[in-house]
C-alpha cells in the first residue's frame, strides 16, 4: 500500500497533467476487452497523447480549481 506522501505526489503530478492538457477525456473501460484496451492505448499514444488509468476519485479531487472549457 502506498504511503500518504506518495499518494499526494501522484495527485500533484495528475494536477499538472490536467493543467498542461489541451483536451482531457475521462472514460470508463469496464467493458473493454484486453485487446480493445491495447488498441486504444496504441491509438492514443500514436496520436501524441497519453493514456493513464487512475482511481475514480482522483480526477474529481484534482479538477477543483481548474478552468472548465466547454465547446
ZATI-35491 format. One record per residue (C-alpha): residue number from 1; x negated, y, z. Coordinates in Angstrom, 1 decimal. Layout:
<nodes>
[node NUM [X Y Z]]
...
</nodes>
This chain:
<nodes>
[node 1 [0.0 0.0 0.0]]
[node 2 [-1.3 3.5 -0.9]]
[node 3 [-2.2 6.0 1.8]]
[node 4 [-0.1 9.1 2.0]]
[node 5 [-3.0 11.3 0.9]]
[node 6 [-3.4 9.2 -2.2]]
[node 7 [0.3 9.5 -3.0]]
[node 8 [0.0 13.3 -2.6]]
[node 9 [-2.9 13.3 -5.1]]
[node 10 [-0.8 11.3 -7.6]]
[node 11 [2.1 13.7 -7.2]]
[node 12 [-0.1 16.7 -7.8]]
[node 13 [-1.5 15.1 -10.9]]
[node 14 [2.0 14.4 -12.1]]
[node 15 [3.0 18.0 -11.5]]
[node 16 [0.0 19.2 -13.5]]
[node 17 [1.0 16.9 -16.3]]
[node 18 [4.6 18.3 -16.2]]
[node 19 [3.3 21.9 -16.3]]
[node 20 [1.0 21.3 -19.2]]
[node 21 [3.5 19.3 -21.3]]
[node 22 [5.5 20.9 -24.1]]
[node 23 [8.1 18.1 -24.0]]
[node 24 [8.9 15.6 -21.4]]
[node 25 [11.1 12.6 -22.0]]
[node 26 [12.4 10.7 -19.0]]
[node 27 [13.9 7.3 -19.7]]
[node 28 [14.9 4.1 -18.1]]
[node 29 [13.3 1.0 -19.5]]
[node 30 [15.2 -1.7 -17.7]]
[node 31 [16.5 -3.4 -20.8]]
[node 32 [13.3 -3.2 -22.9]]
[node 33 [11.5 -6.4 -23.7]]
[node 34 [7.8 -6.6 -23.2]]
[node 35 [7.3 -6.4 -27.0]]
[node 36 [9.6 -3.3 -27.3]]
[node 37 [7.7 -1.6 -24.4]]
[node 38 [4.4 -2.4 -26.1]]
[node 39 [5.6 -0.9 -29.4]]
[node 40 [7.0 2.2 -27.6]]
[node 41 [3.6 2.8 -25.9]]
[node 42 [1.7 2.3 -29.1]]
[node 43 [4.0 4.8 -31.0]]
[node 44 [3.9 7.4 -28.3]]
[node 45 [0.1 7.2 -28.0]]
[node 46 [-0.3 7.2 -31.8]]
[node 47 [1.6 10.5 -31.9]]
[node 48 [-0.8 12.0 -29.4]]
[node 49 [1.5 11.7 -26.4]]
[node 50 [1.1 9.9 -23.1]]
[node 51 [3.3 7.2 -21.6]]
[node 52 [3.5 6.9 -17.8]]
[node 53 [5.6 4.8 -15.5]]
[node 54 [6.3 6.4 -12.2]]
[node 55 [8.6 5.9 -9.3]]
[node 56 [12.1 7.3 -10.0]]
[node 57 [11.8 9.8 -7.1]]
[node 58 [8.5 11.4 -8.3]]
[node 59 [9.8 13.4 -11.2]]
[node 60 [12.7 14.8 -9.1]]
[node 61 [10.2 15.9 -6.4]]
[node 62 [7.7 17.4 -8.8]]
[node 63 [10.0 19.2 -11.2]]
[node 64 [11.2 21.6 -8.5]]
[node 65 [9.8 25.0 -9.2]]
[node 66 [9.1 24.3 -12.9]]
[node 67 [10.8 26.3 -15.6]]
[node 68 [13.6 24.4 -17.3]]
[node 69 [13.5 24.5 -21.1]]
[node 70 [16.7 23.6 -23.0]]
[node 71 [17.5 23.8 -26.6]]
</nodes>
